[in-house]
């Protein structure tokens, strides 16, 4: 039985990605003794570094039809980002690039018209703020949009951040609060006992009062001890960046591609391969992404490719996070944020803080014991 009488509790966070680092920083600010255990040589890499850094609460809620619980969590999290960005800025080695300039979803042809109708219907259903624009108004927001434009949806509250600057800033912020970030420290076993939770791996052994599992799709490796982790599935995505030959006024979220401006580059994404977890980049997928992006903004056709890379998202069968207490006593789960880890990090971190300190509960829609299908890895 894990003791619940905690004054300055020892917290071990497995995973140094968006959710793990955000949870560690939040807990450290609440007075906990925090240790992050990152399997890789550098924290803040993985899906966090590979992502587009978009804070697209409006678009994601309308596009995915993910339900009211997701929309509420995303809305709450987005509302925290202004404060988080301000607090993290002093810890960043490079500008965080945080801005709330909205996201634009342009539609092209009859397919695009039907898509815009669905976005608007979902936005109305879930109370998401939006603007429905005709083609002329859309071009006024983002000059240079391609032929066949029929209109756009704009989600004015959406934003973005430089995800590659965010990881190191969170690591520095954790350490500034007295927390510890250990790298090259993979966890292979987790066991609950009378005095807490024991963790072990090739780098050693440690004990904690509470453990947060937030190691992305690789949390599956601990499913023998933490069964809910076996419900995750890797979803590989390929992305590229090109030279910034056009000016983006905000994020663009089109049917087949997204575009996000970062320092010295424009990020274009992303493919989705359910069950894949390798890091191979495929030239034909790069071509498909470029063609999709150039259909949205033809000016990108003259842009040189800067970088091509892959990342692996942690998916679930219902595309919702796994957020709550595990059947393994003393363990709290912050898993399955899929492509919204950066967006959801503040709200998931605050929920995890409340769970481990016995100060609150998570929405039942994200319960670890809800009916989920263990997707087959291909």
C-alpha positions, 0 to 999 in steps of 0.5 A: 500500500502506497502511503498517501501522507505526503508533505514534500513528496518524491515524484518520478516522471518517466519520460522527458517529452512535452507531458513529462516535462510540463508535469515535472515543472508543475509539480516542482512549483507545487513543492514536490521533489521531482526527478525526470527519467528520460531514456534518451541522451537529451530530454525534450526530443522525441515527438516534442522536437519533431512536432509542429508546435501548434496550439490549435485548440479551435482547429483540432476540436472542429476537425476531429470531432473529438467530443466535448471533453477534448474540446474543454481540455484543449480550451483550458490548456490554451488559456494557460499558455499565455502565462506559461510562455511568459514564465518559461521565456527567462529559461529559454536559450532561444526565443520561444516564438509564442504567438496567438495569431490564429489558424486558417483552414482554406478549402479548395474545390468541392472537397474543400467546400464540404470540409469547411461545412463540417468544420463549421458544424463542429465548431457550432456544436462545441462552441468553438470560436471561428470566422467563416471567410469567403475566398476574398476575405481568406486571401486578405488574411493570407495572401498567395493562396492557391487556385480553386479557393472557395473560402476558409475557416479561421480560428482566431484563438489558435497559436503556435510556439517553437517546439524545439526551443520549448523542450530545453526551456522546460528542462531549465525551468525544472532545474531552476525549481530544484528538480532533477532531469536524468538522461540515458535513464530508461525504466524497465520495471515499475513495482508498487510496495509498502513504502512507495513505487520502485523503478529500475533499469540499466542505469540503476534503481530509485524509489518515489512516493508517486510515479507519472508515466509520460513516456509517449508511445514507448510507454508500451514497453512497461505494459507488463507492470502498467497494463494501460500502457499497452493500449498505446500505438505508435503513429509515425509522421513525416515532416519537412521544412523549407526556406521561408520564401513566403510570409505566413500570417499564422498557422495554416491547417489545410485538408492535406497539410499544415504549415507553420512558420519557425525561425528560418524555416516553414514547417510542413506536415504531416503524414500518418502511419499507424503502427510504424515507429521507425525513423526512415524518411521516404522521398515519395512522402516528402514529394506528397507533402510538398505538393500539398503545401504548394497547392495551398501556397504556390509560392512555396514551389521556389523554396529549397528544402531545409530538413526532412525528419520523422516523429512518432506520436502516441495514439489511442483507439479513440484518439483521446488521452489516457489521463488518470490513475493506473491499476498499478498503485501509486502510478498516474498516467499522462499518455496518448496526447497524439499530435496535441502534446504541446497544446495539451501539456499545461492542462494535462500537467495541472490535472496530473498534479491534482491527481498525484497530490490527491487534490482532484480528478480527471475527466472520466472521458480520459479514464485509463479503464475506459473501453479502448482497443489495443491497436495492432502494430503493423 
